[in-house]
Structure formats: C-alpha cells, structure tokens
C-alpha cells in the first residue's frame, strides 16, 4: 500500500451503503438503482454525459440524508420507519403523504390515551411540512457539498441539488418542472422508485403504477419505456449487486484517488456519519486523529497508521442503522435497542466491503473498535488474542474521545477526567495499557508510564518484514514486496529474530500471530 490508488466509485459505494442504512432502504438499494438506471439510459439513448451523471446520482442521491435528522426525529419519531413508509410513494399525492404522516405520529405518540393522541397527531400534522421542507432542502445542500469534496463536477452538483424535484413541478426545493429537471435526476427518481415498488408489489404491479404516473413524478416517455420493458430491465436485479458490477458500469475514464484525495473522501464520510446529531459532530475526525497519532507513537508501520486514520473516520458508519430517536433518548436502551446498537460494528465492517482488498485492514479495525482485552466488549466479545496493536489503539481512542463528548444521558468529561476513566479501564483489564498511554500522550496528557517501546524494539520496517515472512514469503519475495534488495530484507529478518528471541521462521510466525500482527486468512499478496 505504498502508492495509494482507490477508485472514487468505491467511496461512492460506501456512501450508498451508508445512505441505505440511514433511510431504511432494502439491501443494495442504491447499487441496484445504479444498474437499472444504466439499463434505462441505454434504452433511452441518452448522451454519455447524462449517463455519467446518472451513475453518480444513483449512489449519492441520499448522501445528505443525515442533515438535521435530529429535527426530523424530534417531530416524527423514528425517522428510519418514516422513510421506509415513504419509499415508492407518490409524494405529490397529498392524501397519501398525509396518511403516512399520521401513521408516523401515531407511532410516535403510541403511549398516549386515544383523546390525547388524537390532539397530539393533529398538532403535529399542522407543522409537519414546515419541519420537513427545510430538512429536505438541507439534504440537497449537503449532498452537493459531499459531491464537491469527492471531486465531482459542478454539473453533478446541480443534479444533487435537485434530488427531490419532479416532472410535474410538485417537488422540492424549487418546484421545478418538465425539462427544468435535469435528465439524470429524472432517470434516478424513476429508477429508484422502480426498485422500491418492485420490492413492495412485484414487477407487474410496479409497471402499472409507473405507467399511471407518467407526466406526474416522471416524464411520460420514460414511464412508458420502463412499463413496456419492465421484465427485461429488472432481470437479475433481485440478486445482490457486487462491487465488480458497479465498477464495470462506471463511464470511462474511471477515476482513482491518490492518498491525499482519499483522506478528504474519508473525512467527507466521517462528516456524513456524524451530522445526524449535534453532539456527534466532529467525533469521527477526532477519533481518527487520536488513533493516527497514537499509532505513530507506538511505531506502527505506515500502512497500519493509515488504516487507523481511515478506520477512525468511518468506524461509526454502522450506527446509521439505529434510529436517531434511540440515541437521543435520555435514559437506558431496551434490550432490543442495545442489541441493535451493538451490531453497528458488524454493519461498519460490511460497509467497507466496497473497497475490496484495500478495505480489509480498515474493516478488521472497524469490526473490533468496541472489543476489549478481557472479552467484555461487543459485538463478537473476543479477547486480547484477537486484537492487533492497531485494534487496541482504535478502541482506546474511541473510548477516550467519546467520554469527552456530551450525550443525552450524561455530561461530557474533561480531558483529565476522561484520562482517569481510561486508565481505570486499563486497571480493570479491558483496555490495553500501551494503547491507552499512546492515545493519552498524543492528546497531551502526562504519561504515567515509561515511553512506549515498539514491539520488542522493532522498527516499522522490521514489523513489515515480520508480517511478510509470517505469511510465508522468502527473503527475496519480501524484498520484492517492499522494493528493497534480498540482502537488505535478510538483514531485517535477522534483526527481527534477534529482537524477538527466535531462530526460525515458524517461531517468528507464531510471535506475529500472538501479537496480532497477522490475521487469519491473510495471504502473501496482502501482506
């Protein structure tokens, strides 16, 4: 991973996954809409530029959906359930929209007596659109900003500014109509409704519904095209869409990001995650900064430090599956809510599958960021033998930073008090002492331990060499992998053997496994 190059489309797939979690859409909803939109575009004979814009729009349409979610939740309650009720709905049909709002308010006020509930629902209905309208406008503006940070064109930004516009002028925020609505917006609005309706009622009824909405939310000629070719267009889309399919659809030339651009893209994802609630703003940025700094202090290889920085940015992406109302409550979670919340590490790991092999190191860290040395963490409840030095650092960084942030059920701790709390966790055996002190030292807290000495005094390069020989590479192969001579590689190997007190490759490999420097399933090519 010396020269970083990651496809921009990989980042868009991660954001699509995040948006699907936050909106309650079905699995791979945005990716399926991408495949469908490209098929519709081909049949409609649109220009290559429209096709390019539709490709990006399909995955980024709801990327701003976390903006002002706390306001939405305060009015409607469970925002994910509300969004699920709105999927595939003709939003221009005020009667249908009102029915969904009433349903949401009844759910929100479920614990009131019938008369009190009726009054509460009536009051909420009177302000529903006044709350929803600025939130939807914010979604557009945030989507535009994230698209810009990914390096997308100004034209693509204009598309993201129209995500709720409709052919008949009944959309938001500007009530555009007809050809004022950009072609890619028309395509994606239709494609995503087609996916949602097919999931809900099947292809035949979906085609009938789409045909009936021509000159409503959709241009009539596109509605007719989809209705007439529904079965062909939907063929195979019910199967999970994989990364390779989406990458193959990207219009030429494919765009790759270097390390600096990747840093900005990860920060954009971090901000997208954290904007759901006021008290989480900037959380992921700070965790990433602490984890990266601690990794450097512990002498980890550059690739590990980079993985820590990026995993810190994205570690809470799985929290999007839990409604904001759950996090905002000033009180304990129910057993079911706690179980759902603890699964966020699993969903975070799955989000990083979009990066292929490049994402494996980050995914491993994200999966473990709430695990503890004594097995008291979650969600897998593994112990220290399963936690690499980097995983221990991320866990310590996340615990320290979170304790310094206010939450509805508790006040924020000062940095000194947070340090005391982290050291208490060390004494209890749940947090790694070296990781904790590295985090605290980087955060400006006076260390209570001698300066940390990297594993057995190995340099970052020697740790890299140890990983390679533990994976079965020869000195020559390790040298080729690291772009050094076989003689230099062998010199590093002998230094490693001396420092860890072994004389054989097998013993060195065992040491690497014992100290979390290699993970099961790693291959020579990934070392």
Beta strands, then each sheet from edge to edge (+ up, - down):
strand 1: 6-7
strand 2: 256-257
sheet 1: 1+ 2-
end
